[in-house]
Amino acid sequence: MINSYRFGKIVVNGRNYSSDVIVFPDRIQGSWWRHKGHELSLKDITRGYPLRPSRC
C-alpha cells in the first residue's frame, strides 16, 4: 500500500524511500533510476517491468 508520497519521498507499506521506486504487486524495487532525468522512456519500462500483461 502506498501510504504517502511527495517530491523526494514515498512511503510504501510503512517503509520510507527517498529515491525512485517501482511498486510491483508482490515487492518494491528501490533505488530505481530512470534512463533520462525526469522523463519516462521505453527502456525504463522494459527494464523495470519485464512481465507481459495478459490480453483481455
C-alpha positions in Angstrom: 0.0 0.0 0.0 1.3 3.5 -0.9 0.8 5.4 2.4 2.0 8.8 1.2 4.1 10.5 -1.4 5.6 13.9 -2.1 8.6 15.2 -4.0 11.7 13.3 -2.8 9.8 10.8 -0.6 7.4 7.9 -0.8 6.2 5.7 1.9 5.1 2.2 0.9 3.8 -0.3 3.5 5.2 1.9 6.2 8.7 2.0 4.8 10.3 5.3 3.7 12.0 5.6 0.3 13.9 8.7 -0.8 14.7 7.6 -4.4 12.5 6.4 -7.2 10.9 3.0 -6.8 8.9 0.6 -8.8 5.9 -0.9 -7.0 5.1 -4.4 -8.1 2.1 -6.4 -6.7 4.5 -8.6 -4.6 7.5 -6.4 -3.9 9.1 -2.9 -4.1 12.2 -2.3 -6.3 14.1 0.5 -4.6 16.8 2.8 -5.9 15.4 2.8 -9.4 16.8 5.5 -11.7 15.2 6.5 -15.0 17.3 6.4 -18.2 16.9 10.2 -18.8 16.2 12.6 -15.9 12.5 13.2 -15.2 11.3 11.6 -18.4 10.0 8.0 -18.6 11.3 6.1 -21.6 10.6 2.7 -23.1 13.9 1.5 -21.7 12.7 2.3 -18.2 9.5 0.4 -18.6 11.0 -2.7 -20.2 13.9 -2.8 -17.7 11.7 -2.1 -14.7 8.8 -4.3 -15.6 9.8 -7.3 -17.8 6.4 -9.1 -17.3 3.9 -9.0 -20.1 0.3 -8.3 -19.2 -2.3 -10.7 -20.4 -4.7 -9.6 -23.1 -8.4 -9.3 -22.4 
